[in-house]
Amino acid sequence: MIVLAAFLSRFKLDADIQSTKESIDSQIPFIESLKADEILIKQTQLQLTNIKSIRQESPDYGLIIKKIADQTPGGVIIDSLSISKTTGKLDLIINGTAKNNNELTTFLLGLRDDKSFSDVNITSAGLEQNLINFTITTSVGIGGAKL
């Protein structure tokens, strides 16, 4: 009796396996039809990841310029701003003219007080036609550092 029950169970289990296999086989064309969509979704995800990475690693130049402008007093004119990117930071060279020492000092101290800027130094200063020509070097952190 046990052998007969095992034999009949075997037929039932074989029938269940066959119906499951037929069910899976019937869904294969539908799954294969979604292959193009899957490739497009994966490409879009990769592009979004790349965009996010670029945005996180790139500094906000507009914000840097705004912060410099906010610290610039009325008597200081910035003639040029040079920005070079090195590992983890931006090196800035600011060339300009100031009407007097007080204006230049105000500008320099303003940059030093702003936590975004580090290593703020005057590298050159000279007097020409009653104006002070100056060069200031500073650095701004990037790559996770907040401006």
DRENTORKOL-3810 file (N, C-alpha, C; in nm, 4 decimals):
REM DRENTORKOL-3810
@n.u->0.0805; n.v->-0.1178; n.w->0.0000; ca.u->0.0000; ca.v->0.0000; ca.w->0.0000; c.u->0.0868; c.v->0.1270; c.w->0.0000
@n.u->0.1955; n.v->0.1217; n.w->0.0768; ca.u->0.2857; ca.v->0.2365; ca.w->0.0817; c.u->0.3504; c.v->0.2569; c.w->-0.0546
@n.u->0.3876; n.v->0.1501; n.w->-0.1184; ca.u->0.4507; ca.v->0.1604; ca.w->-0.2506; c.u->0.3510; c.v->0.2159; c.w->-0.3505
@n.u->0.2280; n.v->0.1745; n.w->-0.3432; ca.u->0.1246; ca.v->0.2239; ca.w->-0.4339; c.u->0.1006; c.v->0.3735; c.w->-0.4102
@n.u->0.0979; n.v->0.4172; n.w->-0.2819; ca.u->0.0793; ca.v->0.5592; ca.w->-0.2500; c.u->0.1967; c.v->0.6415; c.w->-0.3019
@n.u->0.3183; n.v->0.5899; n.w->-0.2879; ca.u->0.4359; ca.v->0.6609; ca.w->-0.3386; c.u->0.4307; c.v->0.6693; c.w->-0.4901
@n.u->0.3865; n.v->0.5642; n.w->-0.5554; ca.u->0.3771; ca.v->0.5630; ca.w->-0.7004; c.u->0.2757; c.v->0.6660; c.w->-0.7496
@n.u->0.1596; n.v->0.6730; n.w->-0.6843; ca.u->0.0577; ca.v->0.7714; ca.w->-0.7233; c.u->0.1028; c.v->0.9148; c.w->-0.6916
@n.u->0.1723; n.v->0.9320; n.w->-0.5797; ca.u->0.2250; ca.v->1.0647; ca.w->-0.5445; c.u->0.3242; c.v->1.1112; c.w->-0.6502
@n.u->0.4003; n.v->1.0161; n.w->-0.6998; ca.u->0.4993; ca.v->1.0494; ca.w->-0.8036; c.u->0.4306; c.v->1.1028; c.w->-0.9277
@n.u->0.3189; n.v->1.0431; n.w->-0.9702; ca.u->0.2455; ca.v->1.0915; ca.w->-1.0876; c.u->0.1901; c.v->1.2314; c.w->-1.0632
@n.u->0.1377; n.v->1.2538; n.w->-0.9429; ca.u->0.0821; ca.v->1.3854; ca.w->-0.9104; c.u->0.1920; c.v->1.4912; c.w->-0.9105
@n.u->0.3061; n.v->1.4603; n.w->-0.8470; ca.u->0.4158; ca.v->1.5572; ca.w->-0.8428; c.u->0.4715; c.v->1.5836; c.w->-0.9821
@n.u->0.4819; n.v->1.4818; n.w->-1.0653; ca.u->0.5274; ca.v->1.5020; ca.w->-1.2040; c.u->0.4303; c.v->1.5926; c.w->-1.2800
@n.u->0.3014; n.v->1.5747; n.w->-1.2570; ca.u->0.2007; ca.v->1.6578; ca.w->-1.3239; c.u->0.2125; c.v->1.8027; c.w->-1.2755
@n.u->0.2345; n.v->1.8222; n.w->-1.1451; ca.u->0.2518; ca.v->1.9584; ca.w->-1.0906; c.u->0.3762; c.v->2.0260; c.w->-1.1496
@n.u->0.4853; n.v->1.9526; n.w->-1.1593; ca.u->0.6087; ca.v->2.0075; ca.w->-1.2166; c.u->0.5861; c.v->2.0467; c.w->-1.3620
@n.u->0.5183; n.v->1.9632; n.w->-1.4365; ca.u->0.4927; ca.v->1.9906; ca.w->-1.5785; c.u->0.4046; c.v->2.1141; c.w->-1.5960
@n.u->0.3027; n.v->2.1293; n.w->-1.5129; ca.u->0.2147; ca.v->2.2468; ca.w->-1.5262; c.u->0.2892; c.v->2.3752; c.w->-1.4865
@n.u->0.3754; n.v->2.3657; n.w->-1.3862; ca.u->0.4559; ca.v->2.4818; ca.w->-1.3464; c.u->0.5521; c.v->2.5194; c.w->-1.4580
@n.u->0.6147; n.v->2.4203; n.w->-1.5205; ca.u->0.7076; ca.v->2.4465; ca.w->-1.6312; c.u->0.6343; c.v->2.5107; c.w->-1.7486
@n.u->0.5146; n.v->2.4657; n.w->-1.7804; ca.u->0.4364; ca.v->2.5244; ca.w->-1.8892; c.u->0.3974; c.v->2.6686; c.w->-1.8566
@n.u->0.3659; n.v->2.6948; n.w->-1.7300; ca.u->0.3310; ca.v->2.8305; ca.w->-1.6878; c.u->0.4505; c.v->2.9246; c.w->-1.7052
@n.u->0.5678; n.v->2.8777; n.w->-1.6664; ca.u->0.6899; ca.v->2.9579; ca.w->-1.6812; c.u->0.7208; c.v->2.9799; c.w->-1.8285
@n.u->0.7120; n.v->2.8746; n.w->-1.9087; ca.u->0.7409; ca.v->2.8857; ca.w->-2.0521; c.u->0.6459; c.v->2.9823; c.w->-2.1222
@n.u->0.5223; n.v->2.9908; n.w->-2.0738; ca.u->0.4266; ca.v->3.0822; ca.w->-2.1378; c.u->0.4589; c.v->3.2285; c.w->-2.1069
@n.u->0.5326; n.v->3.2542; n.w->-1.9977; ca.u->0.5652; ca.v->3.3920; ca.w->-1.9595; c.u->0.6998; c.v->3.4389; c.w->-2.0152
@n.u->0.7791; n.v->3.3498; n.w->-2.0711; ca.u->0.9107; ca.v->3.3864; ca.w->-2.1241; c.u->0.9011; c.v->3.4913; c.w->-2.2353
@n.u->0.8109; n.v->3.4797; n.w->-2.3331; ca.u->0.8044; ca.v->3.5839; ca.w->-2.4376; c.u->0.7737; c.v->3.7238; c.w->-2.3802
@n.u->0.6887; n.v->3.7294; n.w->-2.2801; ca.u->0.6575; ca.v->3.8596; ca.w->-2.2176; c.u->0.7811; c.v->3.9179; c.w->-2.1512
@n.u->0.8537; n.v->3.8346; n.w->-2.0782; ca.u->0.9740; ca.v->3.8807; ca.w->-2.0088; c.u->1.0792; c.v->3.9250; c.w->-2.1105
@n.u->1.0961; n.v->3.8491; n.w->-2.2181; ca.u->1.1927; ca.v->3.8871; ca.w->-2.3215; c.u->1.1524; c.v->4.0162; c.w->-2.3912
@n.u->1.0224; n.v->4.0434; n.w->-2.4010; ca.u->0.9784; ca.v->4.1680; ca.w->-2.4655; c.u->1.0145; c.v->4.2902; c.w->-2.3812
@n.u->1.0409; n.v->4.2710; n.w->-2.2532; ca.u->1.0776; ca.v->4.3821; ca.w->-2.1655; c.u->1.2286; c.v->4.4073; c.w->-2.1621
@n.u->1.3053; n.v->4.3320; n.w->-2.2388; ca.u->1.4505; ca.v->4.3449; ca.w->-2.2368; c.u->1.4958; c.v->4.4851; c.w->-2.2793
@n.u->1.4347; n.v->4.5403; n.w->-2.3824; ca.u->1.4726; ca.v->4.6753; ca.w->-2.4289; c.u->1.4441; c.v->4.7795; c.w->-2.3206
@n.u->1.3312; n.v->4.7647; n.w->-2.2513; ca.u->1.2994; ca.v->4.8570; ca.w->-2.1418; c.u->1.4007; c.v->4.8455; c.w->-2.0286
@n.u->1.4408; n.v->4.7231; n.w->-1.9978; ca.u->1.5390; ca.v->4.7024; ca.w->-1.8913; c.u->1.6725; c.v->4.7682; c.w->-1.9268
@n.u->1.7157; n.v->4.7547; n.w->-2.0513; ca.u->1.8407; ca.v->4.8174; ca.w->-2.0951; c.u->1.8306; c.v->4.9692; c.w->-2.0848
@n.u->1.7165; n.v->5.0254; n.w->-2.1264; ca.u->1.6960; ca.v->5.1701; ca.w->-2.1184; c.u->1.6967; c.v->5.2181; c.w->-1.9732
@n.u->1.6332; n.v->5.1436; n.w->-1.8852; ca.u->1.6302; ca.v->5.1802; ca.w->-1.7424; c.u->1.7705; c.v->5.1746; c.w->-1.6831
@n.u->1.8475; n.v->5.0729; n.w->-1.7168; ca.u->1.9841; ca.v->5.0621; ca.w->-1.6654; c.u->2.0710; c.v->5.1761; c.w->-1.7169
@n.u->2.0549; n.v->5.2147; n.w->-1.8439; ca.u->2.1305; ca.v->5.3274; ca.w->-1.8995; c.u->2.0925; c.v->5.4575; c.w->-1.8285
@n.u->1.9650; n.v->5.4761; n.w->-1.8040; ca.u->1.9182; ca.v->5.5970; ca.w->-1.7354; c.u->1.9727; c.v->5.6019; c.w->-1.5933
@n.u->1.9716; n.v->5.4901; n.w->-1.5234; ca.u->2.0262; ca.v->5.4850; ca.w->-1.3878; c.u->2.1757; c.v->5.5177; c.w->-1.3879
@n.u->2.2497; n.v->5.4666; n.w->-1.4858; ca.u->2.3920; ca.v->5.4954; ca.w->-1.4961; c.u->2.4150; c.v->5.6442; c.w->-1.5225
@n.u->2.3352; n.v->5.7034; n.w->-1.6111; ca.u->2.3489; ca.v->5.8459; ca.w->-1.6405; c.u->2.3173; c.v->5.9300; c.w->-1.5170
@n.u->2.2130; n.v->5.8935; n.w->-1.4441; ca.u->2.1795; ca.v->5.9676; ca.w->-1.3228; c.u->2.2897; c.v->5.9555; c.w->-1.2174
@n.u->2.3493; n.v->5.8383; n.w->-1.2059; ca.u->2.4605; ca.v->5.8196; ca.w->-1.1130; c.u->2.5794; c.v->5.9057; c.w->-1.1535
@n.u->2.6084; n.v->5.9111; n.w->-1.2825; ca.u->2.7196; ca.v->5.9941; ca.w->-1.3310; c.u->2.6922; c.v->6.1421; c.w->-1.3070
@n.u->2.5709; n.v->6.1865; n.w->-1.3320; ca.u->2.5350; ca.v->6.3265; ca.w->-1.3096; c.u->2.5483; c.v->6.3610; c.w->-1.1620
@n.u->2.5007; n.v->6.2739; n.w->-1.0760; ca.u->2.5106; ca.v->6.2978; ca.w->-0.9317; c.u->2.6567; c.v->6.3067; c.w->-0.8885
@n.u->2.7389; n.v->6.2175; n.w->-0.9401; ca.u->2.8813; ca.v->6.2178; ca.w->-0.9064; c.u->2.9484; c.v->6.3465; c.w->-0.9527
@n.u->2.9188; n.v->6.3893; n.w->-1.0729; ca.u->2.9775; ca.v->6.5126; ca.w->-1.1263; c.u->2.9329; c.v->6.6322; c.w->-1.0439
@n.u->2.8062; n.v->6.6378; n.w->-1.0093; ca.u->2.7563; ca.v->6.7512; ca.w->-0.9303; c.u->2.8181; c.v->6.7554; c.w->-0.7910
@n.u->2.8421; n.v->6.6397; n.w->-0.7309; ca.u->2.9017; ca.v->6.6365; ca.w->-0.5978; c.u->3.0488; c.v->6.6742; c.w->-0.6012
@n.u->3.1172; n.v->6.6412; n.w->-0.7095; ca.u->3.2599; ca.v->6.6686; ca.w->-0.7188; c.u->3.2903; c.v->6.8065; c.w->-0.7757
@n.u->3.1927; n.v->6.8702; n.w->-0.8375; ca.u->3.2155; ca.v->7.0014; ca.w->-0.8979; c.u->3.1780; c.v->7.1124; c.w->-0.8005
@n.u->3.2625; n.v->7.2133; n.w->-0.7922; ca.u->3.2312; ca.v->7.3260; ca.w->-0.7032; c.u->3.1217; c.v->7.4142; c.w->-0.7613
@n.u->3.0593; n.v->7.4890; n.w->-0.6756; ca.u->2.9566; ca.v->7.5847; ca.w->-0.7161; c.u->3.0262; c.v->7.7186; c.w->-0.7420
@n.u->3.0702; n.v->7.7377; n.w->-0.8666; ca.u->3.1458; ca.v->7.8577; ca.w->-0.9011; c.u->3.0646; c.v->7.9844; c.w->-0.8773
@n.u->2.9373; n.v->7.9799; n.w->-0.9060; ca.u->2.8522; ca.v->8.0969; ca.w->-0.8835; c.u->2.8510; c.v->8.1385; c.w->-0.7369
@n.u->2.8440; n.v->8.0410; n.w->-0.6472; ca.u->2.8441; ca.v->8.0710; ca.w->-0.5039; c.u->2.9792; c.v->8.1268; c.w->-0.4594
@n.u->3.0871; n.v->8.0733; n.w->-0.5154; ca.u->3.2210; ca.v->8.1243; ca.w->-0.4806; c.u->3.2335; c.v->8.2705; c.w->-0.5220
@n.u->3.1925; n.v->8.3021; n.w->-0.6431; ca.u->3.1999; ca.v->8.4400; ca.w->-0.6915; c.u->3.1100; c.v->8.5303; c.w->-0.6085
@n.u->2.9918; n.v->8.4817; n.w->-0.5709; ca.u->2.9017; ca.v->8.5619; ca.w->-0.4876; c.u->2.9653; c.v->8.5907; c.w->-0.3521
@n.u->3.0303; n.v->8.4910; n.w->-0.2930; ca.u->3.0941; ca.v->8.5118; ca.w->-0.1628; c.u->3.2076; c.v->8.6144; c.w->-0.1730
@n.u->3.2825; n.v->8.6107; n.w->-0.2826; ca.u->3.3873; ca.v->8.7110; ca.w->-0.3029; c.u->3.3241; c.v->8.8485; c.w->-0.3203
@n.u->3.2184; n.v->8.8560; n.w->-0.3990; ca.u->3.1503; ca.v->8.9840; ca.w->-0.4220; c.u->3.0927; c.v->9.0396; c.w->-0.2918
@n.u->3.0401; n.v->8.9518; n.w->-0.2063; ca.u->2.9843; ca.v->8.9972; ca.w->-0.0789; c.u->3.0910; c.v->9.0592; c.w->0.0110
@n.u->3.2145; n.v->9.0141; n.w->-0.0016; ca.u->3.3228; ca.v->9.0651; ca.w->0.0827; c.u->3.3929; c.v->9.1865; c.w->0.0208
@n.u->3.3612; n.v->9.2181; n.w->-0.1034; ca.u->3.4308; ca.v->9.3256; ca.w->-0.1743; c.u->3.3691; c.v->9.4605; c.w->-0.1403
@n.u->3.4460; n.v->9.5498; n.w->-0.0775; ca.u->3.3943; ca.v->9.6839; ca.w->-0.0478; c.u->3.3864; c.v->9.7688; c.w->-0.1752
@n.u->3.3184; n.v->9.8805; n.w->-0.1647; ca.u->3.2964; ca.v->9.9670; ca.w->-0.2808; c.u->3.4241; c.v->10.0233; c.w->-0.3406
@n.u->3.5282; n.v->10.0412; n.w->-0.2613; ca.u->3.6527; ca.v->10.0983; ca.w->-0.3104; c.u->3.7489; c.v->9.9978; c.w->-0.3695
@n.u->3.7071; n.v->9.8736; n.w->-0.3836; ca.u->3.7930; ca.v->9.7689; ca.w->-0.4398; c.u->3.7329; c.v->9.7234; c.w->-0.5722
@n.u->3.8191; n.v->9.7165; n.w->-0.6724; ca.u->3.7781; ca.v->9.6668; ca.w->-0.8043; c.u->3.8587; c.v->9.5410; c.w->-0.8326
@n.u->3.7900; n.v->9.4332; n.w->-0.8614; ca.u->3.8570; ca.v->9.3074; ca.w->-0.8953; c.u->3.8775; c.v->9.3070; c.w->-1.0463
@n.u->4.0040; n.v->9.3035; n.w->-1.0868; ca.u->4.0366; ca.v->9.3044; ca.w->-1.2288; c.u->4.0308; c.v->9.1651; c.w->-1.2895
@n.u->4.0778; n.v->9.0653; n.w->-1.2152; ca.u->4.0746; ca.v->8.9287; ca.w->-1.2668; c.u->4.0655; c.v->8.8302; c.w->-1.1513
@n.u->4.0063; n.v->8.7165; n.w->-1.1833; ca.u->3.9933; ca.v->8.6070; ca.w->-1.0871; c.u->4.0336; c.v->8.4800; c.w->-1.1595
@n.u->4.1380; n.v->8.4162; n.w->-1.1106; ca.u->4.1868; ca.v->8.2927; ca.w->-1.1702; c.u->4.1541; c.v->8.1787; c.w->-1.0746
@n.u->4.0921; n.v->8.0727; n.w->-1.1274; ca.u->4.0551; ca.v->7.9575; ca.w->-1.0464; c.u->4.1194; c.v->7.8340; c.w->-1.1072
@n.u->4.1944; n.v->7.7611; n.w->-1.0261; ca.u->4.2512; ca.v->7.6347; ca.w->-1.0719; c.u->4.2115; c.v->7.5255; c.w->-0.9727
@n.u->4.1745; n.v->7.4124; n.w->-1.0283; ca.u->4.1260; ca.v->7.3012; ca.w->-0.9464; c.u->4.2408; c.v->7.2051; c.w->-0.9186
@n.u->4.2638; n.v->7.1782; n.w->-0.7916; ca.u->4.3601; ca.v->7.0769; ca.w->-0.7507; c.u->4.2847; c.v->6.9741; c.w->-0.6670
@n.u->4.3521; n.v->6.8750; n.w->-0.6202; ca.u->4.2878; ca.v->6.7680; ca.w->-0.5460; c.u->4.2192; c.v->6.8211; c.w->-0.4204
@n.u->4.0883; n.v->6.8139; n.w->-0.4189; ca.u->4.0119; ca.v->6.8503; ca.w->-0.3006; c.u->3.9920; c.v->6.9988; c.w->-0.2756
@n.u->4.0458; n.v->7.0845; n.w->-0.3628; ca.u->4.0286; ca.v->7.2276; ca.w->-0.3387; c.u->4.0428; c.v->7.3066; c.w->-0.4675
@n.u->4.0017; n.v->7.4315; n.w->-0.4588; ca.u->4.0207; ca.v->7.5272; ca.w->-0.5672; c.u->4.1189; c.v->7.6323; c.w->-0.5187
@n.u->4.2173; n.v->7.6633; n.w->-0.6013; ca.u->4.3101; ca.v->7.7710; ca.w->-0.5703; c.u->4.2656; c.v->7.8937; c.w->-0.6486
@n.u->4.2490; n.v->8.0060; n.w->-0.5771; ca.u->4.2032; ca.v->8.1297; ca.w->-0.6392; c.u->4.3134; c.v->8.2339; c.w->-0.6328
@n.u->4.3272; n.v->8.3076; n.w->-0.7413; ca.u->4.4168; ca.v->8.4225; ca.w->-0.7458; c.u->4.3314; c.v->8.5426; c.w->-0.7855
@n.u->4.3241; n.v->8.6404; n.w->-0.6964; ca.u->4.2416; ca.v->8.7591; ca.w->-0.7174; c.u->4.3350; c.v->8.8777; c.w->-0.7403
@n.u->4.3252; n.v->8.9396; n.w->-0.8576; ca.u->4.4012; ca.v->9.0606; ca.w->-0.8892; c.u->4.3032; c.v->9.1777; c.w->-0.8911
@n.u->4.3427; n.v->9.2874; n.w->-0.8293; ca.u->4.2529; ca.v->9.4023; ca.w->-0.8265; c.u->4.3224; c.v->9.5287; c.w->-0.7844
@n.u->4.2409; n.v->9.6325; n.w->-0.7699; ca.u->4.2904; ca.v->9.7624; ca.w->-0.7242; c.u->4.2014; c.v->9.8107; c.w->-0.6107
@n.u->4.2632; n.v->9.8830; n.w->-0.5194; ca.u->4.1904; ca.v->9.9407; ca.w->-0.4065; c.u->4.2218; c.v->10.0895; c.w->-0.4010
@n.u->4.1250; n.v->10.1688; n.w->-0.3578; ca.u->4.1444; ca.v->10.3132; ca.w->-0.3475; c.u->4.2387; c.v->10.3497; c.w->-0.2340
@n.u->4.2339; n.v->10.2708; n.w->-0.1244; ca.u->4.3208; ca.v->10.3004; ca.w->-0.0109; c.u->4.3444; c.v->10.1736; c.w->0.0708
@n.u->4.4305; n.v->10.1870; n.w->0.1713; ca.u->4.4650; ca.v->10.0722; ca.w->0.2554; c.u->4.3446; c.v->10.0172; c.w->0.3311
@n.u->4.2562; n.v->10.1055; n.w->0.3759; ca.u->4.1390; ca.v->10.0596; ca.w->0.4521; c.u->4.0498; c.v->9.9689; c.w->0.3688
@n.u->4.0299; n.v->10.0041; n.w->0.2429; ca.u->3.9457; ca.v->9.9217; ca.w->0.1547; c.u->4.0098; c.v->9.7837; c.w->0.1336
@n.u->4.1411; n.v->9.7838; n.w->0.1092; ca.u->4.2118; ca.v->9.6575; ca.w->0.0888; c.u->4.2093; c.v->9.5724; c.w->0.2148
@n.u->4.2299; n.v->9.6345; n.w->0.3290; ca.u->4.2275; ca.v->9.5622; ca.w->0.4566; c.u->4.0892; c.v->9.5039; c.w->0.4837
@n.u->3.9844; n.v->9.5817; n.w->0.4573; ca.u->3.8472; ca.v->9.5347; ca.w->0.4757; c.u->3.8199; c.v->9.4123; c.w->0.3882
@n.u->3.8646; n.v->9.4190; n.w->0.2637; ca.u->3.8463; ca.v->9.3073; ca.w->0.1710; c.u->3.9209; c.v->9.1833; c.w->0.2206
@n.u->4.0467; n.v->9.2005; n.w->0.2568; ca.u->4.1288; ca.v->9.0888; ca.w->0.3024; c.u->4.0719; c.v->9.0255; c.w->0.4295
@n.u->4.0341; n.v->9.1072; n.w->0.5268; ca.u->3.9783; ca.v->9.0545; ca.w->0.6517; c.u->3.8423; c.v->8.9883; c.w->0.6286
@n.u->3.7648; n.v->9.0429; n.w->0.5362; ca.u->3.6363; ca.v->8.9808; ca.w->0.5026; c.u->3.6545; c.v->8.8409; c.w->0.4470
@n.u->3.7535; n.v->8.8248; n.w->0.3589; ca.u->3.7809; ca.v->8.6912; ca.w->0.3046; c.u->3.8314; c.v->8.5968; c.w->0.4139
@n.u->3.9149; n.v->8.6485; n.w->0.5031; ca.u->3.9678; ca.v->8.5636; ca.w->0.6110; c.u->3.8582; c.v->8.5233; c.w->0.7096
@n.u->3.7619; n.v->8.6110; n.w->0.7338; ca.u->3.6532; ca.v->8.5796; ca.w->0.8268; c.u->3.5544; c.v->8.4790; c.w->0.7692
@n.u->3.5429; n.v->8.4753; n.w->0.6372; ca.u->3.4525; ca.v->8.3802; ca.w->0.5729; c.u->3.5145; c.v->8.2414; c.w->0.5816
@n.u->3.4444; n.v->8.1481; n.w->0.6445; ca.u->3.4968; ca.v->8.0124; ca.w->0.6681; c.u->3.5160; c.v->7.9326; c.w->0.5394
@n.u->3.4581; n.v->7.9793; n.w->0.4276; ca.u->3.4738; ca.v->7.9088; ca.w->0.3008; c.u->3.6162; c.v->7.9190; c.w->0.2478
@n.u->3.6827; n.v->8.0294; n.w->0.2781; ca.u->3.8161; ca.v->8.0555; ca.w->0.2253; c.u->3.9221; c.v->8.0181; c.w->0.3283
@n.u->4.0302; n.v->7.9583; n.w->0.2802; ca.u->4.1422; ca.v->7.9262; ca.w->0.3686; c.u->4.2706; c.v->7.9764; c.w->0.3039
@n.u->4.3726; n.v->7.9949; n.w->0.3848; ca.u->4.5035; ca.v->8.0405; ca.w->0.3370; c.u->4.4926; c.v->8.1702; c.w->0.2570
@n.u->4.4239; n.v->8.2692; n.w->0.3116; ca.u->4.4067; ca.v->8.3985; ca.w->0.2447; c.u->4.5333; c.v->8.4815; c.w->0.2697
@n.u->4.6040; n.v->8.5177; n.w->0.1610; ca.u->4.7286; ca.v->8.5924; ca.w->0.1720; c.u->4.7397; c.v->8.6948; c.w->0.0601
@n.u->4.8025; n.v->8.8081; n.w->0.0909; ca.u->4.8393; ca.v->8.9047; ca.w->-0.0129; c.u->4.9761; c.v->8.8621; c.w->-0.0634
@n.u->4.9842; n.v->8.8332; n.w->-0.1930; ca.u->5.1129; ca.v->8.7921; ca.w->-0.2488; c.u->5.1876; c.v->8.9093; c.w->-0.3099
@n.u->5.1140; n.v->9.0142; n.w->-0.3497; ca.u->5.1823; ca.v->9.1334; ca.w->-0.4000; c.u->5.0921; c.v->9.2540; c.w->-0.3801
@n.u->5.1566; n.v->9.3692; n.w->-0.3629; ca.u->5.0844; ca.v->9.4958; ca.w->-0.3514; c.u->5.1778; c.v->9.6055; c.w->-0.4001
@n.u->5.1237; n.v->9.6970; n.w->-0.4770; ca.u->5.2043; ca.v->9.8070; ca.w->-0.5283; c.u->5.1173; c.v->9.9291; c.w->-0.5503
@n.u->5.1793; n.v->10.0451; n.w->-0.5492; ca.u->5.1082; ca.v->10.1716; ca.w->-0.5661; c.u->5.1315; c.v->10.2219; c.w->-0.7072
@n.u->5.0213; n.v->10.2524; n.w->-0.7751; ca.u->5.0292; ca.v->10.3040; ca.w->-0.9121; c.u->4.9145; c.v->10.4020; c.w->-0.9336
@n.u->4.9455; n.v->10.5253; n.w->-0.9657; ca.u->4.8475; ca.v->10.6312; ca.w->-0.9901; c.u->4.7500; c.v->10.6448; c.w->-0.8731
@n.u->4.8043; n.v->10.6486; n.w->-0.7529; ca.u->4.7256; ca.v->10.6640; ca.w->-0.6295; c.u->4.6270; c.v->10.5501; c.w->-0.6042
@n.u->4.6465; n.v->10.4363; n.w->-0.6686; ca.u->4.5656; ca.v->10.3156; ca.w->-0.6446; c.u->4.6589; c.v->10.2030; c.w->-0.6023
@n.u->4.6102; n.v->10.1172; n.w->-0.5167; ca.u->4.6888; ca.v->10.0024; ca.w->-0.4718; c.u->4.6524; c.v->9.8823; c.w->-0.5584
@n.u->4.7492; n.v->9.8350; n.w->-0.6341; ca.u->4.7311; ca.v->9.7121; ca.w->-0.7112; c.u->4.7706; c.v->9.5951; c.w->-0.6213
@n.u->4.6879; n.v->9.4914; n.w->-0.6176; ca.u->4.7165; ca.v->9.3805; ca.w->-0.5267; c.u->4.6853; c.v->9.2476; c.w->-0.5918
@n.u->4.7443; n.v->9.1445; n.w->-0.5346; ca.u->4.7133; ca.v->9.0063; ca.w->-0.5706; c.u->4.6925; c.v->8.9301; c.w->-0.4402
@n.u->4.5786; n.v->8.8632; n.w->-0.4309; ca.u->4.5458; ca.v->8.7823; ca.w->-0.3143; c.u->4.5294; c.v->8.6383; c.w->-0.3602
@n.u->4.5884; n.v->8.5467; n.w->-0.2849; ca.u->4.5684; ca.v->8.4045; ca.w->-0.3125; c.u->4.4897; c.v->8.3440; c.w->-0.1968
@n.u->4.4059; n.v->8.2487; n.w->-0.2307; ca.u->4.3255; ca.v->8.1796; ca.w->-0.1310; c.u->4.2842; c.v->8.0433; c.w->-0.1857
@n.u->4.2241; n.v->7.9625; n.w->-0.1018; ca.u->4.1769; ca.v->7.8301; ca.w->-0.1418; c.u->4.0340; c.v->7.8103; c.w->-0.0919
@n.u->3.9610; n.v->7.7297; n.w->-0.1664; ca.u->3.8245; ca.v->7.6925; ca.w->-0.1300; c.u->3.8163; c.v->7.5397; c.w->-0.1375
@n.u->3.7698; n.v->7.4775; n.w->-0.0319; ca.u->3.7574; ca.v->7.3320; ca.w->-0.0306; c.u->3.6409; c.v->7.2842; c.w->-0.1157
@n.u->3.6586; n.v->7.1711; n.w->-0.1813; ca.u->3.5505; ca.v->7.1066; ca.w->-0.2579; c.u->3.5448; c.v->6.9607; c.w->-0.2191
@n.u->3.4495; n.v->6.8890; n.w->-0.2773; ca.u->3.4385; ca.v->6.7461; ca.w->-0.2484; c.u->3.3831; c.v->6.7196; c.w->-0.1110
@n.u->3.2645; n.v->6.7745; n.w->-0.0839; ca.u->3.2029; ca.v->6.7527; ca.w->0.0461; c.u->3.2181; c.v->6.8699; c.w->0.1389
@n.u->3.3129; n.v->6.9584; n.w->0.1132; ca.u->3.3274; ca.v->7.0774; ca.w->0.1991; c.u->3.2182; c.v->7.1754; c.w->0.1632
@n.u->3.1553; n.v->7.2313; n.w->0.2643; ca.u->3.0472; ca.v->7.3260; ca.w->0.2409; c.u->3.1026; c.v->7.4646; c.w->0.2199
@n.u->3.0422; n.v->7.5340; n.w->0.1251; ca.u->3.0811; ca.v->7.6722; ca.w->0.1023; c.u->3.0052; c.v->7.7633; c.w->0.1925
END
